[in-house]
Amino acid sequence: MEERRLGATNLTFSRMGLGLAALGRPAYMNLGHADDLQHNYDVSAMEANAHEVLDSAWACGVRYFDAARSYGRAEEFLATWLRARNIGTDSVTIGSKWGYTYTAGWQVQATQHEVKEHSLAVLKRQFQESKLLLGSHLKLYQIHSATLESGVLDKSDVLEELGTIKATRIRIGLTLTGPRQAETLKKAIGITNEGQRLFDVVQATWNLLEPSAGPALEAAHDLGMGVIIKEALANGRLTSRNTDPAFGPKRKILTDIANQVDTSIDALALAAVLVNPWVDVVLSGAATVDQLGSNVKALSVRLPKEAIAQLNSLQETQEQYWHSRSRLPWN
């Protein structure tokens, strides 16, 4: 798998990374997540499954792994895998995030699965928790779902602490969500620490249904920021699992083009991300080895110009997309 330097950082990333959101906790909003885990939520069983997927990813050449404090035991599973496989800090790049606290108590049905708080106290606590588990493997630390509404980019104490963390040679990033991703990114680009831009990396949602952040991400990339794409499969909506009759016409377009280029729908959707020259890394959110194997095929897909034009027609309005996402059930 091709590796490249992430923006102006000294970090090396594989073109596809593995996000652990669906591997570290019993419930997630991906379509069919319960089936992926075979409804077996025993901690040891989930750890074994996570290790199996991590092994497969490593064998495929994946060298970037993305976790968060709110992903249940994701950091723990990743840490035990790194130790068990004796993977050195120079061989892999690990990113994690702060700002959400996991609150589901290892239950699928929970009143709240996570609580968002972008305070200085949470940053300090969660950074120490991440460092305790991941040690010197941790090379990128990100604000989890920074938004204008959260006000995190106006909190001088938080920004100062992120600068302190950056001084330890850990790169600082932010992840984006919601219909105002571009506005949030524009504000983040203007934040400096000791005369230099604070944020080295941005991780954002971009997919065939919601590509609105594209121009802002391209501009950030041109400035030297690394660009990581998450939710490229729209939480399963851009896979064969989406059997919603209302999605039927769009699924037909996806199926026809996937057949033309001899690949799967999910690999097609991931390939449509990678065709953008400003994308450094796209995340697979695979919860099984088979899903990962299908996702990785995106790296060999070559999309004709006419196919790209057809795929661009799948775009939803921002309001439609984020409303649909908010209604996806945790399972």
N, C-alpha and C positions, 0 to 999 in steps of 0.2 A: 504494500500500500504506500502510495506517495506520502511523504512527509514534507512539511514546509515550515518556515519561520512564521510565527503568528504576529502579524503586523510589525511594529518596530520593537517588539520585545525580543528577548533572547531565548524564548521558549520554542521548542519544536513540537509541532502537533501533527498527528495523522489526519488525512483529509476527512475521515469519518471517526467520530468519537462515540463513546457509549455513555448514555445518561442512565443513572440508576434509580430514577423516580419510581419505576414500576417494579424494581427488584428489591427494594429495601423495606417495603411496608405491605401489609395485607391488602389494603384498598387503594385503588387509584381510579382515575376517570377515563382511562383508555377503554375503548370498546373491547369486551371479552376478557378483561383482565383476570377475573375470577377463574375462567377456563384455563388461562395461561398458567396459573398457579395450581391448577387441578383442585381448587378449593381446599388446598392443604396449607394451612397458615402456621403450622408448627415452626418455631424459630429455626431449629436445626435444619428442617427441610427447606426452608426458604434460603438459608445461608448456603446450603449445598447447591441449590438451583442457581443462586447468584454466582457462586464460584464456577459452576459449569458454563454459564454464559460468559463470564469473564475469561475463562480459559479459551473458549471459542473465539472471542474477540481478539485475544492476544495472538492466537494462531493465524487469524486473518490479517494481522498487522495493525490492529487498533492500538494506539499509544496514548490516547487522551481519554480520561475517565472523569465523569462529571457527577458530583454528589451534592448534598445539601444537608444542613442540620435537620430539616423537616422531613427528610426522606426516611423516616423510621430508623432502621438500623443500617442504612446504606453505607455510611462511613465505616461502621464497624465491620460489615461484610467485606468491604473493599480493603480495609486494613488487614484483616485476617488472611485474605487472599494474597496481598502483597508479601506478607511474612511467609506464608506457606510456600509460595513460589520463589521466594528469595529474589524479588525484583528490586534492583537497585534504583536509587533516586535519579540517576542519569539516564535510565532506560525508559522512563515513563513521565508523563505530565498529568498531575492530578489537580482538578479544580473543585472547589466547594463554595457554599453560599451561606449567608447569614440573613436573618430577618424574620423567618418563620420558625415557630416552635411546634414540634409534633405533639399532638394532644389526644390522639385517638385511642391510646392505650392498647394498641395491637388488635383493635376491633375493626371489622369491616363496616359495621353499622355504628356510626358515631355521630354525636350531636355536632361536634367540630373535629375535623381531621388535623387542622393546623391553625395557629393563631399568628397573625402578622403584627410585628412591632419593630420598628426601625429606630430603636433608642440606643444611646451609648452603652447602657448597661447590658442590653441584649448582645450588641456587637462584641463587647469585651468577653462576656460569658461564652458566647458561641465560638468565638475565635479560639479561645483556650480549649474548648471541647474538641474542636476540629484538629487543632495542633496535637492534642494528647493522643488522638487516634491515628492521625496520618503523618505526624512528625515532619521530617524534611521532604517527604514526598509532596507535601502541599505546596504548590507553586502559583496558584491563582485563587484569590479570594474575592467573591463577588457579592454585591448587594442583591438580595433575592427579590425580584419583581419590584424594582424601583419605579415609582409613578410620580407624576406631579402632585397628585392628590395626597400621597403619603407624606410629602414634605421632606423626605429624607435628604434631598439634594440641597436643602436650605439649612440643614442642621450643622452648624459650624463645629460642634464638638465631635459629631460623628465623622465628618470629613477630615478633621484633624487627626482623629484616631486611625482612620484609613491611611493617612499619610505616614503615620508612625509605623503601621504594619508594612507599608511599602518600603520603608527604610530598611526593613529586614530582608529585602530582596524577594519578597513575595509580590507578584503582580496583582494589581487591583482592577476589578471589573464590575460591571453591573448587568443584571438581566432585566429585560423589559417585558411588559405585558399590557394588554388592553389597546383600545383604539388610538391612544395618544403616544404610542411608542416613539414616533419621529420627534415629537415635541420634547419628550423626556430626554432623548438622546442629544438633541441640540443643546439643551441646558447642561447636560453632563459634560459635553465637549468643552464648554467654557470654564469649567472648574479647574483651578490650578492648585498645586502644592509646591512651595519653594520654587516658583517660577516655571514649573513643568506641569503638563496636563496630568491630573490625578488618575484618570481612568485609562488603562492600557487596552482593555478588551470590552467589547459589548456582545452580549448574548441575547438574541431577539427571536420572536416568532416571525417566520416567513414561510409561507407555503402557497400552493396553487390557489387556495381559497382566500388567503389573506396576505397579499404581497405588498401592502401599502407602505411598509417601512423600508422598502427597497432603496429608494433614492437617498434617504437619510443614512442608511447603512453603507451605501456606496461612498457617500461623502466622508463618513467616519473612516472607512478603509483607506481612502485617498490621503487622509491626514496621518495615517500610520497606526490606527487602532486595529486590533485583531477583531475579526467578525466570526462569531459562532452562531449557527442557526439551530434553534430548538423547535419542537412541535412541527417538524416538516411533514408529518403524516396526519396532522390535525387530530391528535388523540385517537387515531384509528379511523377517522372519517375518510381518509384517503388510502384505504386498504380494501381488500375484498370482504372485510367484515361489515362494511357499511351497506346494509340491505334496506335502508330507508327508501320506500317507494318514491318519495319526493326527490331523492338524490339520483334516481334512475337515469335520467338523461345525461347527467355528468359522469356517472359510472360507466355508461356506454362509451363515452368519449375516451375515458381512461382505459377501458378494456380494449377498445379497438387499437389505440396507439401502443399499448403494452404488447399486444399481439404482433403489431407491425415490427417492433424492435426486439421481439422475442424476450420479453422480461415479465415480471410481475407488476401489479399496480403499485405496490409499495416502493419497489425499486425505481419505477418510473417517476414517482413523486419525489423521491430523494435525488434522482438524477436531474430533475428540473430545478432543484436548489443548486446543485453543484455546477450547473452550466453558467451561473452568474460569476463573473471573474472576481467580484468583490467578496465572495464567500471563501473563508479560510477553512472552516470545519463545519460539517453537518453532523448532528447527533442522531444516532439510532437510539430509540427507546425500547429496544427489544427486551422481552421478558422470558424468551425461550431461545434455545440454540437455533431452532428452525427459523424463527423470525429474524434472527441476526444474519443467518446465511442468506436469506432472501434480501434483506436490506443491503448487504455488502455488494450484491450484484449491481447496484446502482453505479458503482465505480467503473464498470465496463460498458455502461449504456451510452450510446451515441445518439443524440436526438437531432433529427433533420429539422431545418428551419420551419417547415410547414407544420411539423408536429408541435413545436414550441408555440407557434401562433394559435393552434387549436387548444393547447393546454392553458394558454393565457385567458381563454374565454370562460374558464371555470371560476374566475374570481367572483367572490361575494362582496356585498358592501361590508364595511367594517362593522356596522351595527348588526347586520345579520350574523356575521361570523362570531363575534364575541357574545352575542345573545345565545347562539347555539352551543357555544363552548360552555357557557355558564350553566346550561341545562343538562350537561352530560352527568349521568349518575356515577358516584363512586361505587366500585364493585370489586 
